[in-house]
């Protein structure tokens, strides 16, 4: 859809909602995992870009214990 770049229509949000499934294999405890999740959400350039663009980003974490 090129309507935004040809000035026919204001740009629209192409991804209003994204669901991400994350599989993490770790021996770490819950406190360390929660800290990592917080850091990842703040510093991941892709998730930061999407959130600032207004995308509702849902992360589903599957913690796998080896």
Helices and strands as residue ranges (DSSP letters): E 17-25, H 30-43, H 45-52, E 56-64
